[in-house]
Amino acid sequence: MVDFGGWLMPVYYTNVIDEHLTTRENAGLFDICHMGEIKIEGSKSQELVQMAVSKNIKDMPIEKVHLTVMCNETGGIIDDLTVYKLGENEYMLVTNASTKDKDLNQILKIKRELNLNDPQVKVTDISSQTAKLDLQGPMSKYILQRLTTVNLESLKFYTFVKAKILDTDAIISQSGYTGEMGYELYFSCKSALKIWNKLLSVGKKWGLKPIGLGARDTLRLECGMNLYGHEISEEIHPLQSRYGWVVSFDKEFVGKKSLEKIRDDGWTRQLVGFEMVSAGIPRNGYLVFKNTHEIGLVTSGTYSPTFKRGIGMAYVDKEYKDPDTEIIIKIRENFLNARVIKLPFYKRR
Amino acid sequence: MAKLNPKELKYTKEHEWAKVEKGVATIGITDHAQELLTSIVFVELPKIGKEVEQAKSLAVVESVKSVSDVYAPVSGQVLEVNTELSNKPELVNQDAFGEGWIAKIKIKDIKELDNLMDAKSYTEYCKKGQH
């Protein structure tokens, strides 16, 4: 068990490698109740969300999910989060656990600055009432279909539907953090244990197992997905962290002016993926070299259960960002060969 | 359940074992240690000829999520390393007291062995550490 943003969570239930491969080959169930959920509703809710996040949500249809970032005035990333459009004037923001209070403060600050009052926009932290389970992996559709009457076949990637799971009102979103086909499920925390147990018992014949934080990290890393506090922080902007595609310069939002300047002036360090050529496992905080000079810093690294070698992500000086560039990772006292790789490392078939 | 700790070995508080024969100590991590670490995916072996000090880092074992030092149970010079572990680090999990050995050290001062535990004390030490 480890302390993760104030939540006591298991790194593994049985074994990280087994849990990782189970998710890739069959299905894994993740207890993600620690993540934050913020509801924003009212006639001016779109105006508030639009100013708070980088992605343009103007033409977002109901039942759509967008990945986005929330920036500060200098363009640094306060959080990476998803926006759910629940209704015409109703949004849910799903945040990281450790950043949720920061996000909430930022949203309330923007609300004051836009002179929006309570009937126009109501902001509610629903994290403590909301349970979140992620069901991920190629078998997840068959398992979840046993617990819901809604036809999962018609649910598209990054969309959701409001439906019952057993007898509980839920949001079923086809999305996730593993690179596999799967679902993120939201419902009242009162039903969490019941749904967790039911999914595990129904899913048994499809090989479903509970998955801890360890495999959650190796799964997301193989897909080149960012983790807050590692690849991204308030000192990092979205353009250098492979989040340029969630920045919409065609609308106003906090941090836009700074990001426009960064876009036009350029930046020094860029996030890349790399694999070890020599035997060794990269870890967060290791230095990156080219010949004898330091060119960067590893933000995440692991042994990859799929590729059976060390992989990682690092910020490197921009001239070394291209795939196949040979770099060196300093692991303890050893300078070991590595190679820049196009992300993601893993793409599902 | 961890395997029984062999009687002929000496143990450290950091969960290394040493088997002493003719002034040479064969060193590894205990079965209890490999259980705590789970799947070991990489072992960084010391260089042959390296002088090591008792309780200082000798090697490194890594699981998917952790990096752990292996401390030398005795001071001395590294005579041999288990190169099998470069390709099969899982030997440490499968046979911690046997094929999963890490290095052999020419013992510098035999009196240092008095600082180590016997199997009985080590087994009790592990029990105390559990909640």
Boltz contact constraints between the chains, C-beta under 6 A:
constraints:
  - contact:
      token1: [A, 15]
      token2: [B, 38]
      max_distance: 6.0
  - contact:
      token1: [A, 15]
      token2: [B, 39]
      max_distance: 6.0
  - contact:
      token1: [A, 16]
      token2: [B, 64]
      max_distance: 6.0
  - contact:
      token1: [A, 16]
      token2: [B, 65]
      max_distance: 6.0
  - contact:
      token1: [A, 17]
      token2: [B, 39]
      max_distance: 6.0
  - contact:
      token1: [A, 214]
      token2: [B, 65]
      max_distance: 6.0
  - contact:
      token1: [A, 281]
      token2: [B, 42]
      max_distance: 6.0
  - contact:
      token1: [A, 281]
      token2: [B, 62]
      max_distance: 6.0
  - contact:
      token1: [A, 303]
      token2: [B, 41]
      max_distance: 6.0
  - contact:
      token1: [A, 303]
      token2: [B, 64]
      max_distance: 6.0
